[in-house]
């Protein structure tokens, strides 16, 4: 996620919301949506019910199932139109549901029947059919109510104007404007004009909120029946998270392989060569052989240290043995700036979550050492209900952002793979506060 910080952009309106609402573009768009819903819903209802009835009647023949599948496919087309209309006029954010299996490229009848079976088995298709059927009565109600409020509001508010243009005639009590031998023209009394206009003003002010309430119900119907199901959304998230986990594991394996090849393995190869030379010189020049063995001993110590660092990077033993408090304190001791560590946990989280929390803090403290220019930092770990909270702060120059291509972006993806969240607050000039939130026991 990218978080930008800058001057506030709050707009200050001179008119209160109640007076702005009747003239706002949102009100007109939602009113247009409600008006269009009636003719479209009549069309959807007629087509969907006719095709479904025809398909049900033909079930005694081989044509019934394809016709029924065609009815559901047509309803899915209606759903695509409704989602586009809701996005454009209601501002609803609706993802497209999972498409049905395509028969493109299949010439055989088996391919066609596979598509028909996919349409009939799809819960999304039946939800689209249900929308086409149940939306009609709601569209009639919403159309009538919104049009009535809109018409009465504007008509009564402008009553003095159109009553002047189309005046009342003879026999009506009121203010006489004109009279001749054939007819007389009257206006209502001023009190009646004012009362009517005030009633119209009340309708005029209430109408936008009535329209918004009706549009909200429409928005919920579209999201609930025409959007992707929660199960499909969850499956999509799991597939995406699985890809992130696989990529992360592959990157970690490449890093371990590179560290072994360029570090410990290279040193061990050099060590073997030095010991071979020392063996050859052992009889000819014992002192030179002793120096070479001494150098080889130093190389062994260095290789062992590199292997320890590599093992710590895979999973530190102190984390397994003593938990987050001791492991994070060890990480903080290697940071280039003083770090205050405060871990307040009633128990240890799941091992996988504990490992992710450790590496998250480690990476954030590396960023503090390399990029922040800070003189002090802090790490706080605590639990809130079923979530593990981590916070890393520093008094550095700030400007940290979760943008594509940065280390924080990769860290955010890793946390997202386990239903975690990364939030960054780092204005230019500092200070920086980065909060990571993880599930306490992992996925259910």
C-alpha positions, 0 to 999 in steps of 0.5 A: 500500500502507498501512503502519501502525506501532504497538506490537507485537501479538505474542501470547505463549503459555504452551504450546508449539506442539506441545501447542497444535496438537491443540486449535487451531481450525485443526486442527479446521477442516482435519480437517473439510475432509479428512473432507468431501472424500471424499463431495464428491469421490465426487460430483464424480467420478461426475457429471463422469465420467458427463457427460463420458462421455455427451458423448463418446458422443454426439459422433456426434450434435449433442448431444455437444458441448453435453453435454460443455460442460455437464459442464465448466460443472458442474465449474466450479460444483464448483470454485466450491464448493471455492474457498469451502470452501478459503477458509472451512476452510483460510484459502486466498486464492484468486481466482476465475478468468476467467468463461466468455462469458455467453449472458445476453440472447442468444436466438439459437442462435448465442449459445448456441453461442458460450457452448458454444465458450467453455466448451470452449476455456477451459483453466480449464474443463478444469482444473476437470474434471481436479480433479474426476477426480484429487482422488478418489484423493487424498481417499480417501488423505487421509481414511483417513490423517487419520481413522486418526491422529485415531482412534488418537491419541484412543482410545489417549490416553483408553484408561484411561478407556474401558477402565474404562467397558468393562472386560475380562472373565474369562480376561484377565491383569491387576488383578482388580476384581470377581468373582462366580459368573458373571463376573470384571472385570479391568483391564490392569496399570498398566504397560500402561495407562501405555504405551498412554497414552504411545503415544496421546499420541505419536499425539495430538501428531503428528496435527495436523502430519499433518493440516496436511501433507495440507491443504497438498496440498489447498490446492495442488491448489485453487490450482493447478487451480481458481484463475486461471492465471498468464497470466490473472493477468498479463493482468489486471495488465496491463489494470489497469496500462494503465488507470493509465498512461492515467490518469496520461498524461491527468492530465499532459496536463491539468497541462501544458495548465493550466500553459500556459494560466494561465502562459506563454500568459497572459503572452504575451497580456499581452505582445502587448497591452503591445507594441501599446500601446507601438507606439501611443505610440511617436510620441506619447510615446517615453519612455512607449513605452520604459517599456512595452517595458522592462516587456514585456522583463521579461514575456518573461524571466518567460515564458521561465522558466516555459516552461523550468520546464514543459519540465523538468517534462516531461523535463529536458534534464540527465537526457537529457544527463548521467543521474540523478546530475546530474539528481537533484543539480539537484533537490536543489539546489532543495529547501528543506532540505539534501539529500545525494545519493549515486548509485552505478550501474554504467550508466544504466537504460532511459530510461523507468525513468530518467525514472520514477526522476527524477520519483519522487525529485522528488515525494518531495523536494517532500513533504519541502519542504512537509510534513516539517519536516525540517532535512536529507534524503538521496537514495540510488540503487543497483542490486541485480541487475536492480532499481533502488533509490531511497531518500529519507530525512529527519529530519522529523516523520514520519507519512507514509502510503500511504493512498487519496487521498494523493500517496504513493498515486498515486505507488505506483500509478504505480510499480506500473504498471511492476512497481515497489514503494513502501515507507514507514517513517515513524513519528510523530516521524520519521525517514522512509525511503521506498524505491522499487524499479523494474525495471532494464530495464523489463518484459520 
